């Protein structure tokens, strides 16, 4: 299937935001970059409409870099005494080398990791090994010339406290068929800890490598336990979609009960405790939209129906136009008709102009199905 080409407006928006970020980032902190970019936009003297578009695009780029930084800060050991620099100090040196997806303000994590291994870390075997472990670069890890037995012994002394590196170093010395056997034997503890780490922090390639080699019983037990933590972090959309589809295939009722807590908490914090900073604006709104966008259809249908369509009714009650529209797009024809009954009851008690607009949007959505 051919990729749909974006509009010229979207191409310009993405290119301007990414180029402005690359030119100004160097090795500085994201907060410093955000202040600098704000001053640069003011000096450009752009029209109000263009200025708003550029600001929104830059905010999206900064949010994406913050996501990459938060995800990859987990690749370092937690013992600060062994490091001369903090976690983020290392990662800041890679900001200008991030690989962005084509036509999107999104970082390609896999392409970035491969570029850093090949170019920026070509004389840094330890960092090469860390990136290779986190992205399951099996061919590279099995390269005895790049990582010989002496280097592996050194890595074992330095990195054995980290679940991902301990998993790979143990796997290289074990029989694979026994290491991944979870149906007739108790699951290997190092394998389980690595899978938990991959799910929590959104390392899709590492999670998929383990997921395809273990049984459904072990997948369900670990996946359901870690689903809640992953939803509250809301860090990696691809990992969330994969895990959501797999778990809903095995236990949709359990998944919806666990996910409801994260969705409901995020939604009401968006209403009453919304917060922003210089890097990310409207943090809980972005998080809720992320969760809704990356949930599988089965989970969306179950969540939107819970507690008598509580989420869509609250979105109508508080006049959240964008969120209300996103929920309508995710609903089936039968659900829209049922949800409209609850929305009509709220509208009958409190008739407002904004409520009338949302109600008409719901009616138009219902008409498109029929």
Number of C-alpha atoms within 10 A of each C-alpha: 3 4 5 6 9 10 10 8 8 15 15 12 21 21 16 14 22 19 12 16 21 13 9 16 20 15 15 13 13 19 14 13 19 20 12 14 20 13 11 13 15 10 9 9 10 12 8 8 8 12 15 13 13 19 16 15 20 25 19 20 24 23 20 18 20 16 16 20 18 16 18 19 18 14 19 17 16 14 8 11 8 9 11 8 10 13 19 14 14 13 15 17 14 15 20 14 16 18 18 17 12 12 15 16 23 18 18 15 19 17 14 17 21 18 16 19 20 12 10 16 17 12 11 10 14 17 17 22 21 20 21 21 22 24 20 21 17 12 8 15 21 12 10 11 9 13 18 12 11 9 15 18 12 12 19 17 10 14 18 17 13 18 21 24 24 19 20 22 18 15 15 12 8 11 10 11 9 11 17 19 15 18 12 7 10 9 17 14 11 18 21 17 16 22 25 22 20 24 23 25 22 22 23 22 18 21 24 18 15 17 18 11 15 17 15 15 12 15 21 18 11 15 22 18 13 18 21 19 17 23 25 18 14 22 23 21 17 14 22 24 15 16 25 24 16 18 22 18 11 14 12 16 13 12 24 21 15 17 23 18 14 20 21 15 13 23 22 17 15 18 14 8 12 15 13 10 9 14 21 18 16 13 18 20 18 15 20 23 17 17 22 19 16 19 22 19 17 16 22 19 17 16 22 23 16 13 8 12 19 16 21 23 20 17 21 22 16 13 16 16 15 11 18 20 17 14 19 20 11 18 18 13 16 10 16 20 15 13 21 18 11 15 21 16 11 16 16 9 8 10 11 11 8 15 21 14 13 20 17 12 16 20 14 12 18 18 10 8 10 7
